[in-house]
């Protein structure tokens, strides 16, 4: 199955305010007619205060790292930055997996990695181990995150099956032109994240997504 890497937004839109971002990790999703990778939550987002958000295909869990955990992570990142020959893109080996790691705290780091982290060569094992850990991150503080709002997007497309009626407080043309913020109440009963819903408006069909927004994140 082919994979695609979600197109990265500008750093200011990655999570909360840009100055609060510590790091983020994006991971590829499988291609499917009803999946829109750009609407998927990022796999891992960490803010400087220790707030952490872990995304799946549709939903997000939120938690917090302790100061000691942040310090340990900082040391790991320093070792990763010293990887000989580390560039904007690296290959771990065979495999369709794709990741993008962005570190905003300290010396900036922005790396796209492809392949299975478990097969990474010795020189890249530090980076591969970090990416693998963030991609499958577990923490006792994690709880289901309930977003206050969503980024509503629509594009003309015919998805398999029937279709819903447009029920949002903005016109579909606005959601086609740019992401529109809608309150969580408007998203009740709709698929969220990368899972698109089929919507019919007049004689046109649309793929509609609702990306959960982190606190203070812009659509």
PALUM-808932 format. One record per residue (C-alpha): residue in three letters; x, y, z. Coordinates in steps of 0.02 Angstrom, whole numbers, always signed. Layout:
REM residues N
[r "ALA"; [X; Y; Z]],
...
REM end
This chain:
REM residues 219
[r "UNK"; [+0; +0; +0]],
[r "UNK"; [+67; +169; -47]],
[r "UNK"; [+90; +302; +85]],
[r "UNK"; [+94; +490; +75]],
[r "UNK"; [+164; +617; +196]],
[r "UNK"; [+45; +754; +249]],
[r "UNK"; [+99; +924; +184]],
[r "UNK"; [+171; +1021; +330]],
[r "UNK"; [+96; +1187; +380]],
[r "UNK"; [+201; +1338; +429]],
[r "UNK"; [+277; +1324; +601]],
[r "UNK"; [+157; +1454; +671]],
[r "UNK"; [+12; +1337; +634]],
[r "UNK"; [+93; +1178; +699]],
[r "UNK"; [+26; +1194; +875]],
[r "UNK"; [-33; +1333; +988]],
[r "UNK"; [+80; +1484; +967]],
[r "UNK"; [+242; +1460; +871]],
[r "UNK"; [+348; +1520; +1016]],
[r "UNK"; [+273; +1382; +1126]],
[r "UNK"; [+314; +1237; +1010]],
[r "UNK"; [+452; +1119; +1067]],
[r "UNK"; [+437; +986; +932]],
[r "UNK"; [+314; +895; +820]],
[r "UNK"; [+311; +733; +722]],
[r "UNK"; [+205; +696; +570]],
[r "UNK"; [+180; +519; +506]],
[r "UNK"; [+115; +457; +339]],
[r "UNK"; [-59; +387; +320]],
[r "UNK"; [-113; +252; +197]],
[r "UNK"; [-192; +318; +39]],
[r "UNK"; [-379; +289; +32]],
[r "UNK"; [-524; +380; -53]],
[r "UNK"; [-599; +435; +112]],
[r "UNK"; [-437; +487; +197]],
[r "UNK"; [-368; +663; +182]],
[r "UNK"; [-194; +663; +257]],
[r "UNK"; [-185; +852; +280]],
[r "UNK"; [-333; +842; +401]],
[r "UNK"; [-253; +712; +514]],
[r "UNK"; [-189; +770; +683]],
[r "UNK"; [+0; +771; +698]],
[r "UNK"; [+64; +611; +775]],
[r "UNK"; [+155; +701; +916]],
[r "UNK"; [+160; +883; +972]],
[r "UNK"; [+256; +944; +1124]],
[r "UNK"; [+248; +1122; +1191]],
[r "UNK"; [+383; +1205; +1295]],
[r "UNK"; [+278; +1195; +1455]],
[r "UNK"; [+274; +1004; +1439]],
[r "UNK"; [+100; +991; +1366]],
[r "UNK"; [+95; +845; +1245]],
[r "UNK"; [-33; +798; +1112]],
[r "UNK"; [-34; +627; +1028]],
[r "UNK"; [-137; +610; +871]],
[r "UNK"; [-212; +463; +780]],
[r "UNK"; [-308; +461; +617]],
[r "UNK"; [-457; +552; +692]],
[r "UNK"; [-433; +598; +875]],
[r "UNK"; [-304; +667; +998]],
[r "UNK"; [-246; +622; +1173]],
[r "UNK"; [-170; +754; +1286]],
[r "UNK"; [-49; +742; +1432]],
[r "UNK"; [+101; +824; +1512]],
[r "UNK"; [+285; +781; +1532]],
[r "UNK"; [+378; +814; +1694]],
[r "UNK"; [+532; +927; +1700]],
[r "UNK"; [+647; +776; +1712]],
[r "UNK"; [+569; +700; +1556]],
[r "UNK"; [+590; +863; +1461]],
[r "UNK"; [+772; +872; +1514]],
[r "UNK"; [+804; +693; +1457]],
[r "UNK"; [+722; +730; +1290]],
[r "UNK"; [+831; +883; +1269]],
[r "UNK"; [+987; +778; +1293]],
[r "UNK"; [+928; +653; +1162]],
[r "UNK"; [+897; +793; +1039]],
[r "UNK"; [+1073; +861; +1066]],
[r "UNK"; [+1143; +691; +1018]],
[r "UNK"; [+1029; +684; +865]],
[r "UNK"; [+1087; +855; +808]],
[r "UNK"; [+1267; +792; +811]],
[r "UNK"; [+1228; +649; +691]],
[r "UNK"; [+1364; +654; +557]],
[r "UNK"; [+1297; +709; +389]],
[r "UNK"; [+1120; +738; +452]],
[r "UNK"; [+1022; +832; +318]],
[r "UNK"; [+845; +881; +274]],
[r "UNK"; [+802; +703; +222]],
[r "UNK"; [+867; +532; +276]],
[r "UNK"; [+829; +351; +235]],
[r "UNK"; [+820; +217; +368]],
[r "UNK"; [+805; +78; +241]],
[r "UNK"; [+665; -15; +155]],
[r "UNK"; [+483; +17; +197]],
[r "UNK"; [+345; +138; +152]],
[r "UNK"; [+345; +232; +318]],
[r "UNK"; [+371; +420; +307]],
[r "UNK"; [+399; +543; +449]],
[r "UNK"; [+436; +727; +472]],
[r "UNK"; [+518; +784; +634]],
[r "UNK"; [+520; +971; +671]],
[r "UNK"; [+613; +1037; +824]],
[r "UNK"; [+586; +1221; +863]],
[r "UNK"; [+669; +1233; +1034]],
[r "UNK"; [+855; +1270; +1029]],
[r "UNK"; [+943; +1244; +864]],
[r "UNK"; [+803; +1213; +737]],
[r "UNK"; [+791; +1041; +659]],
[r "UNK"; [+679; +988; +515]],
[r "UNK"; [+704; +812; +448]],
[r "UNK"; [+599; +701; +333]],
[r "UNK"; [+639; +517; +361]],
[r "UNK"; [+585; +368; +257]],
[r "UNK"; [+589; +182; +289]],
[r "UNK"; [+573; +72; +442]],
[r "UNK"; [+663; +148; +594]],
[r "UNK"; [+704; -28; +653]],
[r "UNK"; [+817; -52; +502]],
[r "UNK"; [+911; +112; +518]],
[r "UNK"; [+1100; +106; +495]],
[r "UNK"; [+1209; +132; +649]],
[r "UNK"; [+1238; +317; +614]],
[r "UNK"; [+1051; +353; +614]],
[r "UNK"; [+995; +245; +759]],
[r "UNK"; [+980; +392; +878]],
[r "UNK"; [+861; +484; +762]],
[r "UNK"; [+770; +324; +715]],
[r "UNK"; [+745; +275; +897]],
[r "UNK"; [+676; +446; +941]],
[r "UNK"; [+555; +446; +793]],
[r "UNK"; [+497; +269; +832]],
[r "UNK"; [+465; +316; +1013]],
[r "UNK"; [+368; +474; +970]],
[r "UNK"; [+267; +383; +836]],
[r "UNK"; [+205; +256; +964]],
[r "UNK"; [+210; +372; +1115]],
[r "UNK"; [+129; +313; +1275]],
[r "UNK"; [+122; +407; +1441]],
[r "UNK"; [+21; +383; +1600]],
[r "UNK"; [-41; +563; +1593]],
[r "UNK"; [-126; +544; +1423]],
[r "UNK"; [-314; +571; +1420]],
[r "UNK"; [-439; +596; +1279]],
[r "UNK"; [-430; +775; +1217]],
[r "UNK"; [-592; +867; +1182]],
[r "UNK"; [-557; +1008; +1059]],
[r "UNK"; [-655; +1168; +1075]],
[r "UNK"; [-655; +1192; +886]],
[r "UNK"; [-613; +1111; +720]],
[r "UNK"; [-540; +1166; +555]],
[r "UNK"; [-674; +1133; +424]],
[r "UNK"; [-616; +1100; +245]],
[r "UNK"; [-706; +1042; +89]],
[r "UNK"; [-650; +993; -85]],
[r "UNK"; [-752; +933; -233]],
[r "UNK"; [-740; +744; -239]],
[r "UNK"; [-853; +593; -257]],
[r "UNK"; [-829; +469; -116]],
[r "UNK"; [-906; +295; -116]],
[r "UNK"; [-1080; +279; -42]],
[r "UNK"; [-1213; +407; -5]],
[r "UNK"; [-1191; +585; +54]],
[r "UNK"; [-1244; +701; +193]],
[r "UNK"; [-1321; +873; +187]],
[r "UNK"; [-1215; +1027; +224]],
[r "UNK"; [-1259; +1086; +400]],
[r "UNK"; [-1118; +1203; +450]],
[r "UNK"; [-1135; +1390; +490]],
[r "UNK"; [-1022; +1439; +344]],
[r "UNK"; [-1050; +1415; +158]],
[r "UNK"; [-969; +1266; +74]],
[r "UNK"; [-879; +1386; -46]],
[r "UNK"; [-791; +1464; +104]],
[r "UNK"; [-730; +1294; +165]],
[r "UNK"; [-667; +1254; -10]],
[r "UNK"; [-569; +1417; -19]],
[r "UNK"; [-489; +1404; +154]],
[r "UNK"; [-504; +1313; +320]],
[r "UNK"; [-646; +1381; +427]],
[r "UNK"; [-651; +1371; +617]],
[r "UNK"; [-811; +1292; +682]],
[r "UNK"; [-857; +1256; +864]],
[r "UNK"; [-852; +1077; +925]],
[r "UNK"; [-1041; +1072; +939]],
[r "UNK"; [-1054; +1091; +750]],
[r "UNK"; [-943; +938; +725]],
[r "UNK"; [-1050; +822; +833]],
[r "UNK"; [-1094; +665; +737]],
[r "UNK"; [-969; +698; +596]],
[r "UNK"; [-809; +603; +558]],
[r "UNK"; [-657; +701; +616]],
[r "UNK"; [-472; +706; +573]],
[r "UNK"; [-420; +623; +412]],
[r "UNK"; [-584; +530; +393]],
[r "UNK"; [-683; +625; +261]],
[r "UNK"; [-872; +633; +248]],
[r "UNK"; [-964; +638; +82]],
[r "UNK"; [-1076; +791; +68]],
[r "UNK"; [-1199; +842; -68]],
[r "UNK"; [-1239; +1025; -101]],
[r "UNK"; [-1356; +1053; -248]],
[r "UNK"; [-1284; +946; -388]],
[r "UNK"; [-1106; +943; -320]],
[r "UNK"; [-1019; +819; -205]],
[r "UNK"; [-883; +861; -81]],
[r "UNK"; [-760; +772; +33]],
[r "UNK"; [-772; +863; +199]],
[r "UNK"; [-649; +852; +344]],
[r "UNK"; [-644; +920; +521]],
[r "UNK"; [-468; +932; +592]],
[r "UNK"; [-466; +948; +782]],
[r "UNK"; [-377; +1107; +835]],
[r "UNK"; [-259; +1120; +982]],
[r "UNK"; [-278; +1265; +1105]],
[r "UNK"; [-247; +1432; +1016]],
[r "UNK"; [-207; +1344; +851]],
[r "UNK"; [-268; +1431; +695]],
[r "UNK"; [-361; +1333; +559]],
REM end
